[in-house]
Amino acid sequence: MTAVFSTSNFNAYNSSNVLRIYTIEVITFDGDSHIFEIEAYDGDEALNIAASMVGDADYAMIQGVQVA
């Protein structure tokens, strides 16, 4: 899986141990797009969970975050 990172203010939401809902888009090697709503404590955990849900994931990115 190719890792894609960007600088953003998502870390500003991670000031405490609060469960959040992340909207994650996973792109496959075939170019298909899958969007998931993942409950996690941080973005890295959400990305890993979403990528593991797709067998041939190429990369994943956070599209949005909200407090659960």
N, C-alpha and C positions, 0 to 999 in steps of 0.2 A: 504494500500500500504506500502511495506517495503522500507525504505529509505536507499540508499547506497551512501556513501560519500567516496571520496578519496582525498588525498592531491595532488594538482597539481598547475600549474602556470596559470590556466585560469583566476584568479583574476588579473593577470598582464594586461590583455586586458581591464579591466574595469576601466581605469583611467579617463574616461570622459563619458558624456552622449551620447554615440555613439551606434547606432543600429547595432547589429551583427547578423550573421546567424549561428545558432547552429545546429549541427547534433546530434540528440538525438535518442537513441535506447530505446524502451520501451519493457519490457518483461512482458508477461501476466502470470497469475497463471497456465495456461495450457502449458506454455513453449514456446508459439509463440513469435516471435520477430517482432517488427514494427519499422522502421526507418523513422524519420521525419526531414525535414529542417525547423527550426523555427526561425523567426526573433524576437529578444528580446533585451532588454537592459542589462540583466545579465543572468547568468546561472540558477539561481533559478526560474526566470520567465519562461525561456525556458523549464525547467524540468516540471513545473506545467502545462504549456500549452500542452506539449506533453502527459503527463500522463492523462490529462482530455480528450484527443482525443481517448483514448482506454478505453472501459468500464470496463475491468477486469484487469487493470494494477497492476502488482506486484511491479516492480521497474523500474526506468529509470536512464540512465547514459548519460553523455555528451561524444560523440565520437570525436567531432572536433568543431572548432570555426573559423570564418573568418569575417572580417569587411565587412559590407554590402555596 
